[in-house]
Amino acid sequence: MIVPLVDLKRQYRNIKDDVNGAIDQVLESQCFILGPKVEEFESSMADYTNVKGAIGVSSGTDAILLALMAVGVSAGDEVITSAFTFGATVGTIQRLGAVPVFVDIDPESYNINPELIEGRINERTKAIEPVHIYGQCADLDPIINLAGKYNLKVIEDSAQAAGAEYKGKKAGSVGDLGCFSFFPSKNLGAYGDGGMITTNSEEYIEKIKMLRVHGTKDRYFYSMVGINGRLDAIQAAVLNVKLKHLDLWCNMRQERALYYNKKFEDVPVKVPKIDKYNKHIFHQYVIRCKERDDLYDHLIERDVGCALYYPLPMHLQESLRCYGYKEGDLPETETAARETLALPMFPELTEEEQDYVVNTIKGFYSKK
């Protein structure tokens, strides 16, 4: 049996007519950049996340970049974040000439450890950027409290967390700004690149709408230095269709995660822990074991899709050597990078496929 890590074709078959119809509407209108479809999606996402405004942008990376720009992060500023993340979280900080400051993770949730943040705050700190890793929100209340104490901004990296909740509030609605990615494999994925910023600040709504179109409010009149960071109408049309199914798909992921958990009860791997105040939407289902690399090879050889998120944490990457981090600085992050493994997870995954994944892992341990 072949079990893919993700299979987007199954999802497409279920919504094909609606998606194709929405795309046809854009083609008929010949309005491809921003426009009514983007405005419709922005309104729907603002309602879904219960915020005042949602601004469609060109990618999750640009969402973070524009959010940092909106709060005024610039050269010499510091932004506190996690090193256990995708490169966009950190690269956008560097792009602005600011300095990423890393805090170790909680070993259970893999999210930033709020207890370690205050010790990294200084007069150069501008913002805190918690990452909602794997589809589970970071513990935001203590982060928000610290931000208030030190007059900092909180930017939620919600790239993996569309539909997740923290204490009943949607990811992207708790901090000053929330940043989403609609990369095709995300729980809410476009048919190309796309992103979004959510906020309750009228000031940020207005500013980001200008920043995404080269810093203009009136065409050819530039009030600030911006970027070309617009969401296109075809992606918005697809996302308008998919948003209606997001909660169902997230619930299906949760069901499959529970099934995995039950099947792994007698297997020597650590299954994901869900913080009691969170709704975890399992963008990835990640297990943990000390034999991770050997297990990875075993699964790949037997046609089980799996992936390493993330094999080398950001503070040890070549592009960040200039900041002086070394091995041992973030022990929980580094251990997680050696031991975590993502297994097949998508709403249409069958129990038969999950059984094959679990039995393949059991076969690995039976040989030891």
N, C-alpha and C positions, 0 to 999 in steps of 0.2 A: 504494500500500500504506500502511496505517496501522500503525505500530509503537508501542505504548504504552511508557512508561517502566517501568511495572509492571502486571502483569495478574493480580490475585488470583483472578479467576473460574476460570482454568485450574487453579490449585492446588485450589480448592474442588471442582471436578468430580472430581478424582482421589481425594479423601478424603471425599467427601460423605456416604456411608453411615456411616462411622465417626464423623464429627463429629456428624451428626444423632442417631446413637444415643447418643453421650455426653451431648449436650444433653438428650435425652429422659430420661436417667437423673436428671439434676439436676431436671428438671421434676417427675418422679414423686416424688422425695425431698422437694421443696419446701424444701430446704436451700440457700439462695442466698448467704449470707455466710460466708466461711471454711468449715469443715467438712471432711468426708472427701476430697472432690475436690481441695481446695486442699492438704491434707496429702499426698495422693498425688503431686501435682505437685511440691511442695516436696522430697519425698524423692527423686523422680526427677531433679530438677535438681541436688540436692546430689550424687547419685551421678554424674551426667553431668559436672559440673565438678570432681568429686573434692574436695569440701569437707565440713566437718562439718555445716553447716547452710545452708539456703536459706529465705528468708522472703518469701512472696508479698505484694506490695503493690499499690496501686491504679494506679500508673503509673510510667514511668521517671523522671519528674520527682520523684515522691514517694520513689522509691528513693534518689535522690541527697540529697534533703532529709533523709530519715530517717537515712541514713548519716552525714551531717554532724552531725545532732543526736546520734547515738549516740557519736561520738568527742568530743563536747563543744564543737563550734564555736559560738561566740556572739559577741555584739557586740564589735567592736574586733579580733577575731582576723583573721588573713590566711590565705587559701588560694591556693596557687600552681596555676595551670592554663593552658590554652590559650585563645586568643581565636578560634581557627579551629574553631568548634563551634556547636551548637544552643544557643538561649538558656537552656534549662533547666540546663545545666552551671553557668552563671554566676548566673542569677536565684535559684537556691536558696541560693547563698552570700549574696547581698544580702538575701534574705528573713530571714536570721538576724541581720542587722546586721553581718555580717562583710565583709571587703574582698577582692574578687578581685584577685589579682596575676598579671599576664600575662607569659608567657615565649614567645618566638618559636618557630616550628616548624622542623623539618627540611624542606628544600624538596623532598626526594625522597618521603618517606613522608607528609608533612603532619601528622605527630604532633609533640608537644612535643619540643623539643631538650633532652635531659638535660644537655648541657654548659653550658647557660645558667641552670640552676635555682639552683645554689648561690649565685650572686651576688644572688639575690632573697630569700634566707632571712634573717630577722632574728628578734628576740625575740618578735615578735607572730605569727610563722608557726605555724600549727596543723597544717596538712595539705597534702599535694600531691595534686592530682586530675588524673592523666593521662587523656586522652580517646583511645580506640582508634578513630580516625576511619576511616570507609569500610569497616570490617571487618578492619583490620590493627592488631595490638597495638603500643602504644608500646614503646620500649626500656626495660623495667622494671628490670633489674638495677641500673643506676646510680642509678635513682630510689629503689629500696629501700635501697641503700647510704647515700644521702644522708639518707633518713628515719631510718635507724638512728643515723647520726652526730649528728643534731640532735634526736632524740626526736620525730619527726613521724609522723603517720599517712598512709597511702597509700590513697586511694579510687579504684578503677578505674572510670571512666565507660565501661562496656562496652555502652552502649545499642545500638551498631551492630555488636557483635562476638560475639553468641551463636554459639558453635561455633568461633571463632577460637582459635589457640594461640600461645603464646610459649615457645619452647624446650621444646616438648612439654607445656606446662601450659596448661590451658584459661583463656581470658580470664575474669577475675573470681575467680581462685583464687590469685593471686600477692600482691596487696596485702592490707591489713587487711580491706578490704571491696570487693566488686564490685557494680556497679549495672547492671541490665538493664532495657530497655524492650521491651514486647511490643506496641507500636503495630502496627496491622494490616500495614503494609508491611515490617516487619522480617523478617529471615531466619526468626525464630521469632515469628510474629505472632498476636495474639489477634483476637477479633471485636469489638473495642472497646479500651478502655485496660487496661493491666496492666503490672506491673513486678515486679522481684525483687531482693533483696539476698543475696549469697553471702558467707560468712565461715567462718574456722576458729576463731573465738573464741566460746566458750560464753557469755561475758559479753555480747557484742554480740547473739548470737542471742536471749537472754532479754530484753535491753533493747529491741531493735527490735520484738519481738513485743508488748511493752507499749506502745511509742510509737505503733504503728499502730492501736491501739484506745484512743486518748485518754489513754494513760498508765496503763492499768489492768492488773492481773493478776487481781484478783478484781473482779467486776462492781460498779460504783458506788463503788469505792474507788480513788482516784487517787493514784498514787505519784509521778508526774511529769507535766509538761505534754506531751501528745502531740497527734496529729492523727487524723482519720478517714482511714486510709490502707490499707484492707484490700483484698486481692484477692478478687473474687467467684467463686463456684463455677462459673458457666457459663464464664467465661474460663479457669479452671483446667482444666475438662473439655476444652475445645477445645485447649488447650496440651498436655495429656496425650497427645492423639492426635498432634498435630504434632511433638512432641519426638522421637517414634520415627522421623520422616522427616528430621530436621534435618541429619544428616551427609550423607545422600544429596543433599539440596537444596544444601548448601554445596559438595559435590563437583561438582554440575552447574553451579553458578555459576563455579567455578574453570575448568571445561572451556570455558565460554562466554567467559570472560576470556582464556584462551589463544587461542581462535579469533579474537577481536578483535585481540589482539596480533599474530598472524600476518598478518592482513589489513591491519593498519595499518603494516606494515614499510616501505612505499614512500609513506606519507602523512606530511606535515610536522606531525604532532601527537605529543605526548609521552604514552606509555602508562604505566600504573601500574607502580611499582617495588615488588617484594616483597622485604622484608628476609630474608636467608637463614635467620634463626632463626625466622621466622614462618610460620604457616598463615593466609593471607589468605582470608577467606570472601566478599569482594566484595559487601558490602551495597550498595555503589555501585561501578560501574565508571566511573572518572573520568579523562578525558583533559585535556591542557593545551595551550593555544595562545594566542598573543598576539592573535589575531583572535576571541577567544571570543564577544563579544557579537554580532558579525556572523554567526558560525557558528551561534549559538543561534537567531537569527532565521531563518536559512536552513533549519535543521532543522524548526523549528516550522511554517514555511510549507509544508513537504513532509510533514507528518504524522508526523514522528519525535519521539517523546517525549524530552524532555531537561530537565534542571533545574540550577539554580545552587546548589551547596552550598559556600561561603556567600558571597553577593555583598558583604556588609558585615560585616567581622569585629567581634567583640564589643567590643573596646576603643574602637571608633569609633561605637558605637551611642549614640543620644540618652540612653538610660536609664543610661549609664555615664559621661556627661560629668563628673560630680562627682569622678571620680578623676583627672582631668587628663591623660588620654592624648591624643595628637595624631597626625595622619598622619605616618608616618615612624618611629614608635616601634618598630613590629614589621614590618620591611621584607619578610621572607619571607612572613609571614601576609598582608600587604596585596597582595603580588604574586599569591599563590595565589588570593586572593579575586577578582582581576581576570581570571585566566587559566583557571580550572578549570571543567569542564563534565561533568556526569554523563549517560551514555548509557543506553539501555534495558538493564536487567539483571534477570533473574528466571529461575528454573530451567527453565521451560517455553519460553523464548525459542528460536526455531528458527534454523537456519543461514540459511534464506532471508530471515528478518527481519534477521538480523545483516548479511547481504550488502547488503540495501537500505540499512541505516544507514551502512555503510562506503562504499558507492557514492555515497550522497548527500553524504557529507563529501568524497569525491574530486571530485565535481562542483563543490563549493564552491571547492576549490583550483584546479581546471582553468580557472576563469574569471579567476584572478588573473594 
